[in-house]
Each structure stands twice: as C-alpha cells, then as structure tokens.
Amino acid sequence: MSTPNKVEVSQVSDVTTVEITTVGPQGPGFDLTLEHSGKVNNSVMYYDSTSNKVKLDATTTKLTLVNGGNF
C-alpha cells in the first residue's frame, strides 16, 4: 500500500517552511552505461553509439575541443 499525500509545516523562530509531497508514478528508466575507467582531467562526457555507452576518456577533453576541434 502506498503512502498518501502529506503536508508538513514547521516553524523555527520567524521562518515558516511548508513541504508538500505527492506520490506519483515513476518515469522511464535511464538505460545507458557510463564507461569512465579511462577518464582523465578535463574529460568531456559524450555518447558512443557503437558501444551504446556514455564515455569519459582521453579522446574527448576540453583541450581536444579547443585545440584543433571542428566547430
């Protein structure tokens, strides 16, 4: 059984905080694998469709983007 919606109100000195929580359905999952074993300083995250992975490695870094990168 799920928890019903709830409202919490708390007051500390002159500050009042109101927190409202509603229960809803979960959205679809994020079905990608992160490959970060080859990460280096300033790696830029990118998607590789061949491996169906999001990668961080020495191939794509801030330096490779600005030093000879194609825009």
MARZA-960202 format. One record per residue: chain; x, y, z of N, C-alpha, C in turn. Coordinates in steps of 0.02 Angstrom, whole numbers, always signed. Layout:
# residues N
<unit = A&n_u = X&n_v = Y&n_w = Z&ca_u = X&ca_v = Y&ca_w = Z&c_u = X&c_v = Y&c_w = Z>
...
***
This chain:
# residues 71
<unit = A&n_u = +42&n_v = -59&n_w = +0&ca_u = +0&ca_v = +0&ca_w = +0&c_u = +44&c_v = +62&c_w = +0>
<unit = A&n_u = +25&n_v = +112&n_w = -38&ca_u = +66&ca_v = +172&ca_w = -43&c_u = +49&c_v = +221&c_w = +13>
<unit = A&n_u = +95&n_v = +267&n_w = +25&ca_u = +84&ca_v = +319&ca_w = +75&c_u = +43&c_v = +374&c_w = +44>
<unit = A&n_u = -8&n_v = +398&n_w = +77&ca_u = -49&ca_v = +453&ca_w = +49&c_u = -9&c_v = +518&c_w = +46>
<unit = A&n_u = -35&n_v = +565&n_w = +8&ca_u = -3&ca_v = +631&ca_w = +4&c_u = -1&c_v = +662&c_w = +73>
<unit = A&n_u = +50&n_v = +703&n_w = +86&ca_u = +55&ca_v = +734&ca_w = +152&c_u = +81&c_v = +805&c_w = +146>
<unit = A&n_u = +66&n_v = +845&n_w = +196&ca_u = +90&ca_v = +914&ca_w = +201&c_u = +122&c_v = +921&c_w = +270>
<unit = A&n_u = +183&n_v = +948&n_w = +271&ca_u = +218&ca_v = +960&ca_w = +334&c_u = +231&c_v = +1035&c_w = +341>
<unit = A&n_u = +215&n_v = +1062&n_w = +398&ca_u = +228&ca_v = +1133&ca_w = +412&c_u = +268&c_v = +1137&c_w = +476>
<unit = A&n_u = +325&n_v = +1171&n_w = +473&ca_u = +365&ca_v = +1180&ca_w = +533&c_u = +386&c_v = +1253&c_w = +538>
<unit = A&n_u = +391&n_v = +1276&n_w = +600&ca_u = +409&ca_v = +1346&ca_w = +611&c_u = +466&c_v = +1350&c_w = +661>
<unit = A&n_u = +520&n_v = +1383&n_w = +640&ca_u = +577&ca_v = +1396&ca_w = +683&c_u = +586&c_v = +1471&c_w = +686>
<unit = A&n_u = +579&n_v = +1501&n_w = +744&ca_u = +578&ca_v = +1574&ca_w = +754&c_u = +531&c_v = +1606&c_w = +705>
<unit = A&n_u = +555&n_v = +1651&n_w = +662&ca_u = +512&ca_v = +1688&ca_w = +617&c_u = +507&c_v = +1656&c_w = +548>
<unit = A&n_u = +537&n_v = +1598&n_w = +539&ca_u = +538&ca_v = +1565&ca_w = +474&c_u = +489&c_v = +1507&c_w = +473>
<unit = A&n_u = +445&n_v = +1506&n_w = +423&ca_u = +397&ca_v = +1451&ca_w = +416&c_u = +414&c_v = +1413&c_w = +352>
<unit = A&n_u = +421&n_v = +1348&n_w = +357&ca_u = +436&ca_v = +1306&ca_w = +300&c_u = +376&c_v = +1260&c_w = +287>
<unit = A&n_u = +354&n_v = +1258&n_w = +224&ca_u = +299&ca_v = +1214&ca_w = +205&c_u = +326&c_v = +1165&c_w = +153>
<unit = A&n_u = +319&n_v = +1101&n_w = +166&ca_u = +341&ca_v = +1049&ca_w = +120&c_u = +282&c_v = +1008&c_w = +99>
<unit = A&n_u = +271&n_v = +1002&n_w = +33&ca_u = +215&ca_v = +964&ca_w = +6&c_u = +243&c_v = +907&c_w = -35>
<unit = A&n_u = +219&n_v = +847&n_w = -21&ca_u = +243&ca_v = +788&ca_w = -56&c_u = +183&c_v = +752&c_w = -87>
<unit = A&n_u = +189&n_v = +735&n_w = -150&ca_u = +136&ca_v = +696&ca_w = -183&c_u = +166&c_v = +633&c_w = -212>
<unit = A&n_u = +130&n_v = +579&n_w = -208&ca_u = +152&ca_v = +516&ca_w = -235&c_u = +129&c_v = +510&c_w = -307>
<unit = A&n_u = +174&n_v = +492&n_w = -351&ca_u = +156&ca_v = +485&ca_w = -422&c_u = +193&c_v = +427&c_w = -453>
<unit = A&n_u = +178&n_v = +412&n_w = -515&ca_u = +210&ca_v = +355&ca_w = -548&c_u = +283&c_v = +371&c_w = -566>
<unit = A&n_u = +324&n_v = +319&n_w = -567&ca_u = +393&ca_v = +326&ca_w = -588&c_u = +396&c_v = +336&c_w = -664>
<unit = A&n_u = +442&n_v = +376&n_w = -686&ca_u = +454&ca_v = +385&ca_w = -757&c_u = +497&c_v = +329&c_w = -784>
<unit = A&n_u = +510&n_v = +329&n_w = -849&ca_u = +551&ca_v = +276&ca_w = -878&c_u = +623&c_v = +280&c_w = -853>
<unit = A&n_u = +656&n_v = +224&n_w = -851&ca_u = +725&ca_v = +221&ca_w = -827&c_u = +774&c_v = +250&c_w = -877>
<unit = A&n_u = +833&n_v = +264&n_w = -854&ca_u = +887&ca_v = +290&ca_w = -896&c_u = +932&c_v = +231&c_w = -913>
<unit = A&n_u = +923&n_v = +203&n_w = -972&ca_u = +954&ca_v = +139&ca_w = -990&c_u = +1019&c_v = +148&c_w = -1030>
<unit = A&n_u = +1069&n_v = +181&n_w = -1000&ca_u = +1134&ca_v = +189&ca_w = -1031&c_u = +1188&c_v = +170&c_w = -981>
<unit = A&n_u = +1243&n_v = +146&n_w = -1007&ca_u = +1300&ca_v = +128&ca_w = -965&c_u = +1353&c_v = +183&c_w = -969>
<unit = A&n_u = +1381&n_v = +201&n_w = -911&ca_u = +1434&ca_v = +251&ca_w = -909&c_u = +1501&c_v = +215&c_w = -905>
<unit = A&n_u = +1544&n_v = +227&n_w = -955&ca_u = +1612&ca_v = +199&ca_w = -956&c_u = +1659&c_v = +256&c_w = -937>
<unit = A&n_u = +1687&n_v = +253&n_w = -877&ca_u = +1731&ca_v = +307&ca_w = -854&c_u = +1798&c_v = +282&c_w = -829>
<unit = A&n_u = +1816&n_v = +220&n_w = -844&ca_u = +1880&ca_v = +193&ca_w = -819&c_u = +1940&c_v = +229&c_w = -850>
<unit = A&n_u = +1932&n_v = +259&n_w = -910&ca_u = +1988&ca_v = +294&ca_w = -942&c_u = +1985&c_v = +369&c_w = -934>
<unit = A&n_u = +1946&n_v = +393&n_w = -885&ca_u = +1938&ca_v = +465&ca_w = -876&c_u = +2004&c_v = +498&c_w = -858>
<unit = A&n_u = +2013&n_v = +559&n_w = -882&ca_u = +2072&ca_v = +600&ca_w = -867&c_u = +2048&c_v = +669&c_w = -846>
<unit = A&n_u = +2092&n_v = +710&n_w = -823&ca_u = +2075&ca_v = +778&ca_w = -805&c_u = +2044&c_v = +814&c_w = -865>
<unit = A&n_u = +1987&n_v = +847&n_w = -854&ca_u = +1951&ca_v = +886&ca_w = -904&c_u = +1918&c_v = +843&c_w = -959>
<unit = A&n_u = +1904&n_v = +779&n_w = -944&ca_u = +1866&ca_v = +738&ca_w = -992&c_u = +1797&c_v = +768&c_w = -1003>
<unit = A&n_u = +1772&n_v = +762&n_w = -1064&ca_u = +1705&ca_v = +785&ca_w = -1081&c_u = +1662&c_v = +724&c_w = -1095>
<unit = A&n_u = +1604&n_v = +721&n_w = -1064&ca_u = +1559&ca_v = +664&ca_w = -1073&c_u = +1529&c_v = +665&c_w = -1143>
<unit = A&n_u = +1528&n_v = +606&n_w = -1177&ca_u = +1497&ca_v = +601&ca_w = -1242&c_u = +1466&c_v = +532&c_w = -1250>
<unit = A&n_u = +1420&n_v = +526&n_w = -1299&ca_u = +1387&ca_v = +462&ca_w = -1311&c_u = +1419&c_v = +428&c_w = -1371>
<unit = A&n_u = +1437&n_v = +364&n_w = -1364&ca_u = +1465&ca_v = +324&ca_w = -1418&c_u = +1412&c_v = +273&c_w = -1439>
<unit = A&n_u = +1382&n_v = +282&n_w = -1498&ca_u = +1328&ca_v = +239&ca_w = -1520&c_u = +1351&c_v = +168&c_w = -1537>
<unit = A&n_u = +1415&n_v = +160&n_w = -1556&ca_u = +1441&ca_v = +94&ca_w = -1571&c_u = +1438&c_v = +48&c_w = -1510>
<unit = A&n_u = +1457&n_v = +74&n_w = -1453&ca_u = +1457&ca_v = +33&ca_w = -1392&c_u = +1394&c_v = +44&c_w = -1350>
<unit = A&n_u = +1352&n_v = +93&n_w = -1370&ca_u = +1292&ca_v = +112&ca_w = -1332&c_u = +1309&c_v = +131&c_w = -1261>
<unit = A&n_u = +1364&n_v = +170&n_w = -1254&ca_u = +1387&ca_v = +192&ca_w = -1189&c_u = +1399&c_v = +268&c_w = -1189>
<unit = A&n_u = +1391&n_v = +297&n_w = -1130&ca_u = +1413&ca_v = +366&ca_w = -1119&c_u = +1484&c_v = +360&c_w = -1092>
<unit = A&n_u = +1531&n_v = +398&n_w = -1122&ca_u = +1601&ca_v = +389&ca_w = -1105&c_u = +1634&c_v = +453&c_w = -1079>
<unit = A&n_u = +1684&n_v = +442&n_w = -1038&ca_u = +1731&ca_v = +493&ca_w = -1016&c_u = +1800&c_v = +463&c_w = -1027>
<unit = A&n_u = +1841&n_v = +494&n_w = -1070&ca_u = +1908&ca_v = +467&ca_w = -1083&c_u = +1954&c_v = +521&c_w = -1109>
<unit = A&n_u = +2014&n_v = +502&n_w = -1127&ca_u = +2065&ca_v = +550&ca_w = -1151&c_u = +2053&c_v = +571&c_w = -1223>
<unit = A&n_u = +2007&n_v = +538&n_w = -1258&ca_u = +1993&ca_v = +555&ca_w = -1328&c_u = +1958&c_v = +623&c_w = -1334>
<unit = A&n_u = +1911&n_v = +636&n_w = -1290&ca_u = +1873&ca_v = +698&ca_w = -1293&c_u = +1883&c_v = +736&c_w = -1227>
<unit = A&n_u = +1922&n_v = +790&n_w = -1230&ca_u = +1935&ca_v = +832&ca_w = -1172&c_u = +1925&c_v = +904&c_w = -1191>
<unit = A&n_u = +1927&n_v = +949&n_w = -1142&ca_u = +1921&ca_v = +1021&ca_w = -1158&c_u = +1975&c_v = +1041&c_w = -1206>
<unit = A&n_u = +2036&n_v = +1016&n_w = -1198&ca_u = +2092&ca_v = +1034&ca_w = -1241&c_u = +2080&c_v = +1010&c_w = -1313>
<unit = A&n_u = +2057&n_v = +948&n_w = -1323&ca_u = +2046&ca_v = +924&ca_w = -1391&c_u = +1990&c_v = +961&c_w = -1426>
<unit = A&n_u = +1943&n_v = +989&n_w = -1388&ca_u = +1889&ca_v = +1027&ca_w = -1419&c_u = +1912&c_v = +1095&c_w = -1443>
<unit = A&n_u = +1955&n_v = +1129&n_w = -1406&ca_u = +1975&ca_v = +1196&ca_w = -1424&c_u = +2041&c_v = +1198&c_w = -1463>
<unit = A&n_u = +2081&n_v = +1147&n_w = -1458&ca_u = +2145&ca_v = +1145&ca_w = -1494&c_u = +2137&c_v = +1101&c_w = -1555>
<unit = A&n_u = +2113&n_v = +1130&n_w = -1611&ca_u = +2104&ca_v = +1092&ca_w = -1672&c_u = +2035&c_v = +1060&c_w = -1678>
<unit = A&n_u = +1990&n_v = +1077&n_w = -1634&ca_u = +1923&ca_v = +1048&ca_w = -1638&c_u = +1884&c_v = +1076&c_w = -1697>
<unit = A&n_u = +1838&n_v = +1038&n_w = -1723&ca_u = +1796&ca_v = +1059&ca_w = -1779&c_u = +1731&c_v = +1086&c_w = -1752>
<unit = A&n_u = +1716&n_v = +1149&n_w = -1769&ca_u = +1654&ca_v = +1180&ca_w = -1747&c_u = +1609&c_v = +1192&c_w = -1805>
***
